[in-house]
Each structure stands twice: as structure tokens, then as C-alpha cells.
């Protein structure tokens, strides 16, 4: 039986895999697992009679019925629910820590299209759950032996009235410089950032132009946001703006566009912010945490500036785990999940965008000038389907990888990795030229197909 939790909570088609009944069951199970331990002991010692949870969602229409089901499940399990409404995922994580809640629940499918949705949990302190805790929640869904509260012991559901204000004040309090005089175009993906991001950038002093901030429940990520940067680039050029900032549906990502319409990805943003932190003496152990998919140009740029790069498996949760283990200041992914550990427990697209523009203000440099700290190597990523994803130790595959790696030398790199769920192997190649990267990637894909093909059982 496949695991219910994926790389970032439980996701699926709303009213398909992800039903109201599943949401209610998940909520009840999370209450059974996440309301015990040291935090619960402290709560009881303070005299608070029931555990409490922060509940939030992005503006997908399905979030309304899924949110109602989660709230019902939590309250029926004796948890007080503070319903924050539509706010970004990182805001939910921040609020869990800010009010010392027992845990939090965010209903969102991030950058996915509107018919999808998801449910993710944050433990006390606003941190994502490790695999073993998610497994305990899944197991608890099948355990019906726990008594349920009655009478005055059931949970209350109330509106978290100042949730957005708390988050806005927090974001503004992190800034090293005001943004006065900088014209920023914000693309809010018709998502959870639509109200908060314009307010924060305006209050920070920026001149703002806003697109993708008219959510109607079904237009989230639809041709806008961090997965569709062409509209933002056009808007920046038309407005004569200095910079464009793009969020995804739940605003845990940030990508950017410079004044000429050039795209600035998560690796470039991390390079800029890591260099800024080092210059200001705030980069712990002079280390940046990134995934194995980050561009070779990032690693080179950091090395040239005395910054080590620790690489993890793909997924912001693995970046977070390593950051927490080492107490590192910054980490993230090429996709725009950037984690600033002093201020957030998860990727925060609004926070990242603010600090990127603040670096422009602090240095007086354009985004293009700042991004020039890193040379982006051409990168090709191919997905080879219908193959045995467990067979990458095959000698023929290993020989091909070794040969191309040796030929590239210091001018590129090769990475093969299996999909976590499908019969797919991902082939990533970086080289000095796009043509070389494409040629090598195609050759390796052919080797993988020939050596690891899954025979038709028929």
C-alpha cells in the first residue's frame, strides 16, 4: 500500500483522492499524535485546558470544504482551532511559533493547478514534520480506540483575527534596509500572497505594480506566478520597473526578473543573499545549503567567495533538516524555495523577495549587477520513463556516467537520480555549452533506456 504522505504533506485531486472524509480523518489523527510530548506538558502547566492549532489555506475553492472538514476533525478531537483564513504557507508556520500553538495545518497544493489541493502539517515551533511523525499520523487514522471528548471538552473554532497583521509586522521587522525608491512588480499567482505581499512591499517603501492578485478560487497559478514568468517579465518592461518578484500559489517560493526582463532563479537569489550575509558577518560557518540539482555555477561562485556549499537530496525538507542540524543561515532550491533560518522555519517567498530587493537598496546595485556574481551553466534535465528506477548501479550505466564525467572535467557535471514514485530516471547534465549538455544528456538517456528498460509483462 503506497504511503499517504508525499514529499510535502498529502496531495491529490480535490474530491478525487483528497476528500472531505480523508481531511477529517487526517485532522483527528494529527490531533492524536501532535498534542503530546514536551510541548503538551508545558501547555498543561500553564493552565491552558485544550491544545490549539492554527488552520490556514490558499484561495482554492476546494480549500473551503477541506478547511471545514479539518476544523471539524480537530474540534471533535478536543483541539481549539484558530482559523487564519487565506494566508501564505510560511505565515501559517510563523503563527504556530508566534502564538506557541501545538501545531498547524495548511491547506494548499502550492504551485499545482486549482483542481488539486493538499494538507500539510507543522509541529510546535512551526517546523515541518519528519517522516516518522507523518507515519504515526497515518497509522493513527486506522486506530479507533482513543476516546473522544464530549461536552465542554470539545474544541472551539474561532477566527484568528490578527493573523495577517502579525505576519506583516514580522516580515517588516526582518529588513536590513528600506525599499524606498525601488519600483517592484509583484506577481502573486492569484494565490495566498495576493493581499499580504503588496501590503508588505508598500509598507517597506517600494513603489509597486501588482499582477496576478485577483483570486477567484479557480485561477490560482493559471498563467501567472513563479511557474509562468513571461507575464512578469512583460509587466516589468512595460512599467519600466527595477525588478519583478513572483510567488507561487501558497507563497513559499520566490523567483525574480531583472529590469531587462531576464529571469533570476533560486540559485541566483541564494548566491546574492549568501554573499550579503557573509559581507555583514551573518553567514554561519560561511556555508550555504542547496540540493544536488543546484547549478554548478552556484557552487563555483560560492567557492570563489570562500563559502562552502552543502548539498542534500531534492526537496526543501531535506535542506531544512541539514540547516537545522548545522545551524546554517541560508539554504534552498533552484525552484525558489529559499529559507532564511534567522527569520523563518520554512521557505518564504515574500520574505525572500523583500530581502532580495533590500540588497538592491543596501548596495545601490541593480538586480542584474547583483546576479552577475554567478555564471549559470547550461543545464539539461531529461526524464527517462518506463525504466527500472532501482537499477542505477548497473555497470553499463555507471561506465557511461564515468566516461562523460571524466570528459567534462571541471567544465560540467552529470547526475542521475530515480523518481521517488514512478518508473522514471532523471538525467541532469551541466556543461559549458547548451549543445554539449543536450548531447550528453541524450546519450545517457539512451544508455538508461537500453540498460534499464522494464520488459512488457504481456
C-alpha positions as CSV (number, residue, x, y, z in Angstrom):
1,X,0.0,0.0,0.0
2,X,1.6,3.3,-1.0
3,X,2.5,5.9,1.7
4,X,-0.2,8.5,2.2
5,X,2.2,11.4,2.7
6,X,4.3,12.6,-0.1
7,X,7.3,14.9,-0.1
8,X,5.2,17.8,1.2
9,X,2.1,16.6,3.0
10,X,-0.9,14.8,1.5
11,X,-1.8,16.0,-2.0
12,X,-4.3,14.9,-4.6
13,X,-7.3,15.9,-6.8
14,X,-9.9,17.6,-4.6
15,X,-12.9,15.3,-4.3
16,X,-10.8,12.7,-6.1
17,X,-8.1,11.3,-3.9
18,X,-8.4,14.2,-1.4
19,X,-11.9,14.0,0.0
20,X,-13.6,15.8,3.0
21,X,-13.7,12.4,4.8
22,X,-9.9,12.0,4.3
23,X,-9.3,15.6,5.6
24,X,-11.4,14.9,8.7
25,X,-9.6,11.7,9.4
26,X,-6.2,13.3,8.9
27,X,-7.2,16.1,11.3
28,X,-8.3,13.7,14.0
29,X,-5.2,11.6,13.6
30,X,-2.9,14.6,13.7
31,X,-4.6,15.7,16.9
32,X,-3.9,12.3,18.5
33,X,-0.2,12.5,17.5
34,X,0.8,16.2,17.7
35,X,-0.8,17.1,21.1
36,X,1.5,15.1,23.2
37,X,5.1,15.4,24.4
38,X,7.1,18.2,26.0
39,X,5.0,21.0,24.4
40,X,1.8,19.5,25.7
41,X,3.3,19.2,29.2
42,X,4.2,22.9,29.1
43,X,0.7,23.8,27.9
44,X,-0.9,21.9,30.8
45,X,1.5,23.5,33.3
46,X,0.4,27.0,32.0
47,X,-3.2,26.1,32.7
48,X,-4.5,26.1,29.1
49,X,-7.1,23.3,29.1
50,X,-7.0,22.2,25.5
51,X,-4.4,22.1,22.8
52,X,-4.7,24.6,19.9
53,X,-3.9,24.6,16.3
54,X,-3.5,27.2,13.6
55,X,-5.5,26.5,10.4
56,X,-4.9,28.3,7.1
57,X,-5.4,27.8,3.4
58,X,-4.7,29.2,0.0
59,X,-7.7,30.6,-2.1
60,X,-8.6,27.5,-4.0
61,X,-12.3,26.9,-3.9
62,X,-11.8,23.4,-2.6
63,X,-10.0,24.8,0.4
64,X,-13.3,25.9,1.8
65,X,-14.8,22.4,2.3
66,X,-11.4,20.9,3.1
67,X,-10.8,23.6,5.7
68,X,-14.3,23.0,7.2
69,X,-13.5,19.2,7.4
70,X,-10.2,19.8,9.0
71,X,-11.6,22.2,11.5
72,X,-14.4,19.7,12.4
73,X,-11.9,16.9,12.8
74,X,-9.7,18.9,15.1
75,X,-12.5,20.3,17.2
76,X,-14.1,16.8,17.5
77,X,-10.7,15.6,18.9
78,X,-10.6,18.3,21.5
79,X,-8.4,20.9,19.8
80,X,-9.1,24.6,19.7
81,X,-8.9,25.8,16.1
82,X,-7.7,29.3,15.3
83,X,-8.8,29.8,11.7
84,X,-6.5,32.2,9.9
85,X,-8.3,32.0,6.6
86,X,-6.3,32.7,3.4
87,X,-2.7,33.4,4.2
88,X,0.7,32.1,2.8
89,X,2.1,28.7,4.0
90,X,5.1,30.4,5.7
91,X,2.7,32.7,7.5
92,X,0.9,29.6,9.0
93,X,4.3,28.3,10.1
94,X,5.3,31.6,11.6
95,X,2.0,31.9,13.5
96,X,2.3,28.4,15.0
97,X,5.5,29.6,16.7
98,X,4.3,33.1,17.4
99,X,1.4,32.1,19.5
100,X,3.0,28.9,20.8
101,X,0.4,26.7,19.2
102,X,0.7,22.9,19.5
103,X,0.7,22.5,15.7
104,X,-0.6,24.0,12.5
105,X,-2.4,22.8,9.3
106,X,-2.1,24.4,5.9
107,X,-4.4,23.5,3.1
108,X,-2.7,24.2,-0.2
109,X,-1.2,22.4,-3.3
110,X,1.4,25.1,-3.8
111,X,2.2,25.7,-7.5
112,X,-0.2,23.0,-8.7
113,X,-3.3,23.9,-10.7
114,X,-6.6,24.8,-9.0
115,X,-8.3,21.3,-9.1
116,X,-5.5,19.9,-6.8
117,X,-5.2,20.5,-3.2
118,X,-3.1,19.3,-0.2
119,X,-2.9,19.2,3.5
120,X,0.4,19.8,5.3
121,X,1.2,19.9,9.0
122,X,3.6,22.0,11.1
123,X,4.8,20.8,14.5
124,X,5.1,23.1,17.5
125,X,7.6,25.8,16.6
126,X,6.3,25.9,13.0
127,X,8.6,23.2,11.7
128,X,7.7,20.6,9.1
129,X,7.2,17.0,10.3
130,X,9.8,14.3,9.9
131,X,8.8,11.1,8.1
132,X,8.4,9.1,11.2
133,X,5.8,11.6,12.6
134,X,3.9,11.6,9.4
135,X,3.9,7.7,9.5
136,X,2.5,7.9,13.1
137,X,-0.4,10.2,11.9
138,X,-1.1,7.8,9.0
139,X,-1.2,4.8,11.5
140,X,-3.4,6.8,13.9
141,X,-6.0,7.1,11.1
142,X,-6.7,3.4,11.5
143,X,-6.7,3.3,15.3
144,X,-10.2,4.0,16.6
145,X,-9.5,3.1,20.2
146,X,-8.9,6.6,21.5
147,X,-11.7,8.1,23.5
148,X,-13.3,11.2,22.0
149,X,-14.2,14.3,24.1
150,X,-17.7,15.3,24.9
151,X,-19.5,18.3,26.4
152,X,-17.2,21.2,27.3
153,X,-14.1,19.2,26.3
154,X,-14.6,19.5,22.6
155,X,-12.5,22.1,20.8
156,X,-13.7,25.6,19.8
157,X,-13.3,27.1,16.3
158,X,-12.6,30.8,16.2
159,X,-11.3,33.3,13.7
160,X,-7.7,34.2,14.0
161,X,-8.5,37.9,13.6
162,X,-5.0,39.4,13.6
163,X,-3.2,36.6,11.8
164,X,-2.2,38.7,8.8
165,X,-1.2,41.7,10.8
166,X,1.1,39.6,13.0
167,X,2.8,38.2,9.9
168,X,3.2,41.6,8.2
169,X,4.8,43.1,11.3
170,X,7.2,40.1,11.5
171,X,8.2,40.5,7.8
172,X,8.9,44.2,8.1
173,X,10.9,43.7,11.2
174,X,13.4,41.5,9.4
175,X,14.5,44.1,6.8
176,X,18.1,45.3,6.8
177,X,17.2,48.3,4.6
178,X,14.0,50.1,3.4
179,X,13.0,49.8,-0.2
180,X,12.4,53.5,-0.9
181,X,12.7,54.5,-4.5
182,X,12.7,51.0,-5.9
183,X,9.9,50.1,-8.3
184,X,8.8,46.4,-7.9
185,X,6.3,44.5,-9.9
186,X,4.7,41.7,-7.8
187,X,3.1,38.6,-9.3
188,X,1.0,37.0,-6.6
189,X,-0.1,33.9,-8.7
190,X,-3.7,34.7,-7.8
191,X,-2.8,32.9,-4.6
192,X,-2.3,33.3,-0.9
193,X,0.2,36.3,-1.4
194,X,-2.4,38.4,-3.1
195,X,-3.2,40.6,-0.1
196,X,-0.1,40.3,2.0
197,X,2.7,40.8,-0.5
198,X,1.5,44.1,-1.9
199,X,0.9,45.4,1.6
200,X,4.3,44.5,2.9
201,X,6.3,45.8,-0.1
202,X,4.3,49.1,0.0
203,X,4.9,49.5,3.8
204,X,8.6,48.8,3.2
205,X,8.7,51.8,0.9
206,X,8.7,50.3,-2.5
207,X,6.7,51.6,-5.4
208,X,4.6,48.7,-6.5
209,X,2.8,47.4,-9.6
210,X,0.7,44.3,-8.9
211,X,-0.4,41.5,-11.3
212,X,-1.9,38.1,-10.5
213,X,-3.6,39.3,-7.3
214,X,-7.3,38.7,-8.1
215,X,-8.0,35.2,-6.8
216,X,-11.4,33.7,-7.6
217,X,-10.9,30.2,-6.3
218,X,-10.1,28.6,-9.7
219,X,-7.4,30.9,-11.3
220,X,-4.6,30.2,-8.9
221,X,-1.3,29.6,-10.8
222,X,-3.2,29.9,-14.0
223,X,-0.7,31.5,-16.4
224,X,0.8,33.6,-13.5
225,X,3.2,33.2,-10.7
226,X,6.6,31.6,-10.3
227,X,5.9,28.9,-12.9
228,X,4.9,31.4,-15.6
229,X,7.5,34.2,-15.6
230,X,6.8,35.6,-19.1
231,X,3.9,37.7,-17.9
232,X,6.0,39.2,-15.1
233,X,8.9,40.0,-17.5
234,X,6.4,41.8,-19.8
235,X,5.0,43.7,-16.9
236,X,8.4,44.8,-15.7
237,X,9.4,46.1,-19.1
238,X,6.0,47.9,-19.7
239,X,6.2,49.6,-16.2
240,X,9.9,50.4,-16.5
241,X,10.3,48.8,-13.1
242,X,13.5,47.9,-11.4
243,X,12.6,44.3,-10.5
244,X,9.9,41.8,-10.6
245,X,9.1,39.3,-7.8
246,X,7.0,36.2,-8.5
247,X,5.4,34.0,-5.9
248,X,3.6,30.6,-6.3
249,X,0.1,29.8,-5.1
250,X,1.0,29.5,-1.4
251,X,3.9,32.0,-1.5
252,X,6.6,29.7,-0.2
253,X,8.6,30.3,-3.4
254,X,10.2,33.4,-4.9
255,X,11.7,33.9,-8.4
256,X,12.6,37.2,-9.9
257,X,13.0,39.2,-13.1
258,X,15.6,42.0,-13.6
259,X,14.9,45.4,-15.2
260,X,15.7,43.9,-18.7
261,X,13.2,41.0,-18.2
262,X,15.9,38.4,-17.5
263,X,14.8,35.6,-15.2
264,X,16.6,35.2,-11.9
265,X,16.2,31.7,-10.4
266,X,16.5,30.4,-6.9
267,X,20.2,29.6,-7.2
268,X,21.0,33.1,-8.2
269,X,18.9,34.5,-5.4
270,X,20.7,32.3,-2.9
271,X,24.0,33.4,-4.2
272,X,23.1,37.1,-3.8
273,X,21.7,36.6,-0.3
274,X,24.5,34.3,0.9
275,X,27.2,36.9,-0.2
276,X,25.2,39.6,1.5
277,X,25.1,37.6,4.7
278,X,28.8,36.9,4.6
279,X,29.6,40.5,4.0
280,X,27.6,41.5,7.0
281,X,29.1,38.8,9.2
282,X,25.8,36.9,9.4
283,X,26.6,33.7,7.4
284,X,27.0,30.9,9.9
285,X,30.1,28.8,9.2
286,X,30.3,30.5,5.8
287,X,28.0,27.8,4.5
288,X,25.1,27.6,2.1
289,X,22.8,24.5,1.9
290,X,21.4,23.6,-1.5
291,X,20.2,20.4,-3.3
292,X,22.1,18.2,-5.7
293,X,20.1,19.9,-8.5
294,X,21.5,23.4,-7.9
295,X,23.6,24.7,-10.7
296,X,27.3,24.2,-10.8
297,X,27.7,27.9,-11.3
298,X,26.3,28.4,-7.7
299,X,28.9,26.1,-6.3
300,X,31.7,27.8,-8.3
301,X,30.6,31.3,-7.3
302,X,30.4,30.4,-3.6
303,X,33.8,28.7,-3.7
304,X,35.3,31.8,-5.3
305,X,34.0,33.8,-2.3
306,X,35.0,31.4,0.5
307,X,31.6,29.9,1.0
308,X,31.1,26.2,1.3
309,X,28.0,24.6,-0.3
310,X,26.5,21.5,1.4
311,X,24.2,19.6,-0.9
312,X,21.2,17.5,0.0
313,X,18.6,15.3,-1.7
314,X,16.0,17.2,-3.7
315,X,13.3,18.7,-1.5
316,X,13.1,21.7,0.8
317,X,12.5,19.4,3.8
318,X,16.0,17.9,3.3
319,X,17.5,21.3,3.0
320,X,15.7,22.3,6.2
321,X,16.9,19.2,8.1
322,X,20.6,19.9,7.2
323,X,20.2,23.6,8.1
324,X,18.8,22.7,11.4
325,X,21.5,20.1,12.1
326,X,24.3,22.6,11.4
327,X,22.6,25.8,12.4
328,X,23.2,27.2,9.0
329,X,21.8,30.6,8.0
330,X,20.5,30.1,4.4
331,X,19.5,27.3,2.1
332,X,17.1,26.4,-0.6
333,X,16.4,25.1,-4.1
334,X,16.7,26.3,-7.7
335,X,12.9,26.4,-7.8
336,X,12.8,29.4,-5.4
337,X,12.3,27.7,-2.0
338,X,14.7,29.9,-0.1
339,X,15.0,29.5,3.7
340,X,16.4,32.3,5.9
341,X,16.9,30.5,9.1
342,X,17.0,33.5,11.4
343,X,13.5,34.6,10.4
344,X,11.6,31.5,9.1
345,X,11.2,27.8,9.7
346,X,10.3,27.1,6.0
347,X,10.7,28.6,2.6
348,X,9.1,32.1,2.5
349,X,8.6,33.8,-0.9
350,X,7.6,37.2,0.5
351,X,10.5,37.2,3.0
352,X,12.9,36.2,0.2
353,X,11.6,38.8,-2.2
354,X,11.9,41.5,0.5
355,X,15.5,40.7,1.3
356,X,16.5,40.4,-2.4
357,X,15.1,43.9,-3.0
358,X,16.6,45.2,0.2
359,X,20.0,44.1,-1.0
360,X,19.5,46.2,-4.1
361,X,18.6,49.1,-1.8
362,X,21.6,48.5,0.6
363,X,24.2,48.2,-2.2
364,X,22.7,50.6,-4.7
365,X,23.2,47.9,-7.4
366,X,20.6,46.7,-9.9
367,X,19.4,43.1,-9.8
368,X,21.4,42.3,-12.9
369,X,24.6,43.6,-11.3
370,X,24.0,41.5,-8.2
371,X,23.2,38.4,-10.2
372,X,26.4,38.7,-12.1
373,X,28.1,37.2,-9.1
374,X,27.2,33.8,-10.5
375,X,27.6,32.4,-14.0
376,X,24.8,30.0,-14.8
377,X,25.9,26.8,-16.5
378,X,23.6,25.4,-19.3
379,X,21.6,22.7,-17.7
380,X,19.5,19.9,-19.3
381,X,17.1,17.7,-17.4
382,X,15.5,14.7,-19.1
383,X,13.0,12.2,-17.6
384,X,13.5,8.6,-18.9
385,X,10.3,6.7,-18.4
386,X,9.4,3.0,-18.4
387,X,12.7,2.0,-16.7
388,X,13.8,0.3,-13.5
389,X,14.5,3.3,-11.2
390,X,16.3,1.0,-8.7
391,X,18.9,-0.1,-11.3
392,X,21.2,2.9,-11.4
393,X,24.1,0.8,-10.0
394,X,24.1,-1.2,-13.4
395,X,27.6,-1.4,-14.6
396,X,26.8,-0.1,-18.1
397,X,25.1,2.9,-16.7
398,X,27.9,3.6,-14.3
399,X,30.5,3.3,-17.1
400,X,28.7,5.8,-19.2
401,X,28.4,8.3,-16.3
402,X,32.0,7.9,-15.5
403,X,33.1,8.4,-19.1
404,X,31.1,11.6,-19.5
405,X,32.1,12.9,-16.1
406,X,35.8,12.4,-17.0
407,X,35.3,14.1,-20.4
408,X,33.6,17.1,-18.8
409,X,36.2,17.5,-16.1
410,X,35.7,20.8,-14.2
411,X,33.5,22.2,-17.0
412,X,30.4,20.4,-16.1
413,X,28.8,17.6,-14.2
414,X,26.4,14.6,-14.6
415,X,23.7,13.5,-12.2
416,X,21.3,10.5,-12.5
417,X,18.6,10.1,-9.9
418,X,15.5,7.9,-9.5
419,X,12.0,9.2,-9.2
420,X,10.6,8.7,-5.8
421,X,7.3,7.2,-7.0
422,X,7.4,6.4,-10.8
423,X,9.4,4.1,-13.1
424,X,11.4,7.1,-14.1
425,X,15.1,8.1,-14.0
426,X,16.0,11.8,-14.2
427,X,19.1,12.6,-16.2
428,X,20.7,16.0,-15.4
429,X,23.7,17.4,-17.3
430,X,25.5,20.7,-17.0
431,X,28.2,21.7,-19.5
432,X,29.9,24.8,-20.8
433,X,27.6,24.9,-23.8
434,X,23.9,24.1,-24.3
435,X,24.8,21.8,-27.2
436,X,27.2,19.8,-25.2
437,X,24.7,19.5,-22.3
438,X,22.0,18.3,-24.7
439,X,24.3,15.8,-26.5
440,X,25.5,14.2,-23.3
441,X,22.0,14.1,-21.7
442,X,20.6,12.4,-24.7
443,X,23.4,9.8,-24.8
444,X,22.9,9.0,-21.1
445,X,19.2,8.8,-21.6
446,X,19.7,6.3,-24.4
447,X,22.0,4.2,-22.2
448,X,19.4,4.2,-19.3
449,X,16.7,3.1,-21.7
450,X,18.8,0.3,-23.2
451,X,20.1,-1.0,-19.9
452,X,17.1,-0.5,-17.5
453,X,14.0,-0.9,-19.7
454,X,11.2,-2.7,-18.0
455,X,10.0,-5.6,-20.1
456,X,6.4,-5.7,-21.1
457,X,4.8,-8.4,-18.9
458,X,2.4,-9.3,-21.7
